[in-house]
Amino acid sequence: MDKSLVATNQNAKVALSKAKELLKSSKSITKKYIDIINFKNDIQTWKDKDTGLIWEIKSSNNIDEIYTYNEAVSYVQNLNITKFGGINNWKIPSINDLETLSTQEINNNLYIKRILSENSDWAYWSSSVAAENKSYVYYYNFGEKRLEFQNFKCYLRCVSKGNCDE
């Protein structure tokens, strides 16, 4: 058999093997992230399989909105009244909740889970109030928490443990 034909055959086997590996890894990514987005009535939510938490995915209507802390509280109340995504127990996430979104890898210039990387910005309100002064609330800027007065404006990404509290 011609040596170049043998080499081509071996290269084809290696390429086929690598293609199979890529296909397997892309299927696991799809199972881990993509199949758990809810697009019910143009309302988008995402369930993090690592934590079980359900996160609001911002729409084009509110992706750029920033809120004072009191405005954030009102926003969450409205989500619950309207049962956004069929859920009525939305809340402002704790610092611990927000930290579960951080990753070691960069996605769209942010250290956040890929699914939220195109739908995120820098500083998010947390529900964690300063023990020494209740006028200050922690916000989370992926990788660090900072204290700020409640009339400061931050982004908001609401979270739920799922289901309705009926």
N, C-alpha and C positions, 0 to 999 in steps of 0.2 A: 504494500500500500504506500502511496506517495506520502512523504513526511509532512508536507504542507497541508495535506488533507487531514492527517491525524491531528496536527496542531490546531487546525480550524475546528475540528470536531471537539477537541478538549476545551477550546475557548468557548464554544457554544454551550457546552455542559456547565462550565463555570458561570457564564452569563445567565443561564436558565436557573441555576441554583440561587444566585444573588437576586434574581427577579422574584423567585418564590419567597425568599426571606423578606424582601421589601413588601410584598403583598400581605404576608402574615402580619408584619408590624403595622401596616396601614389599617388592617382589619381590627387590630386591638385598639388602635387610637380611635377609630370610629366607634367601637363598642364602648370605650371609656368616656368619650366626650360627646360625639355628635348625636347619638340616639337618645340622649336624655334632655334635649332641648324641647320645650313645649311652645308651640306656635299657635295656641288656641286663641281665636278671634284677634289676631295681630298682637297678642300679648305674649311676650317672650320671657320665659324663665329657664333656669338651668339648675339641674340637681347635681351637685358635686358628689360623685360616688365615693370619694375618699372620706367625706364627713357626713353625708346625708343631708346637708343644708341645701336649701333651694334659694337661689339668688335671682334677683330682678336683673333682667338685661334691658338696658336703656334703649328707648326707641329714638328715632330721628327727632321726635317732638321734644324730648327732654334730655338728650345726651349731654348738652352743654350747660344745663341748669346748675347753678350753685345756690346754696341755701344757708341762711343763718341756722343755728341749732333749733330755734323755735319753729322756723319754716320747715325744717326737716321733720320735726315731730308732727306738724300738721299734714305734711305729705304722706307720712306713714299712716296716719289716721284715715286719710282719704283712700289709700290703697286697701285698708281693712274694710271700710264702709262699702267700697265697690267690689270687694272680693276679687281683687286683681289676681288673675291666674287661677281663680277658684279657691283662693286662700284668704283667710281673714285673720291671720296671726303674724303679719309682717311686723318687723321691728327694725330699729337702727342697730346695726351689728355691733357687737362688743369688739374690743381690740383683738381678743382671741379669735373671734370669727374672721375678722379681716386678715389676720396673720395666716389663716389657712389658705388664703388665695395666693400668697407669695410663693415664688419658685426660685430655684437657683439659676434657671435658664432665662434668657431674655426673649420676650415675645413682643414684637412691635415696639422695641425700645423700653419695655417695662418688665419688671420682675413679677409677673402675674401669670396665672394659669392661662394657657393659650386661648381657651374658649372666650375669655373676657378681655383679651388683649386689644381687640379693636373697638372695645366698648368701655374703655377706662380712661381715666386721667390721673391726676396726681394725688390730691389729698381728699380723704373720705372721712366724714363724721363717724365717730363711734358712740356707743351709748355709755362709755366709761367716763364718769364724772370724777373730777379731782376730789379726793377725800378732804383735803385741807381747805378747799374753796369751791363750793358748788356752782359758782359762776363760771368756772372753767371746765371745759370738756376736752377729752383727748380726741385728736384726729389722727388718722393713719396715713402716712406717706410711704408707700410700700418699702418696708425695711426698717422704718422707724416710727415711733409714736411721739406726738408733740401735744402740748397743752395750748389751748387757745380760748379766749373769751367767747361766750356764746353768740355774740353778734358778728363774729368773723364768718366769712362765707367759704363753704367747702362743698365738694361734691357729695353725693349720697348714693349708696347702693344698698337697697334693702334686702333683708334676709328673712327666711322662715324655716321652721323645722317641718313644714308641710302640713297638709290637711287643714280642715276648718275646725275652729273651736266651737262647734255648735252643741 
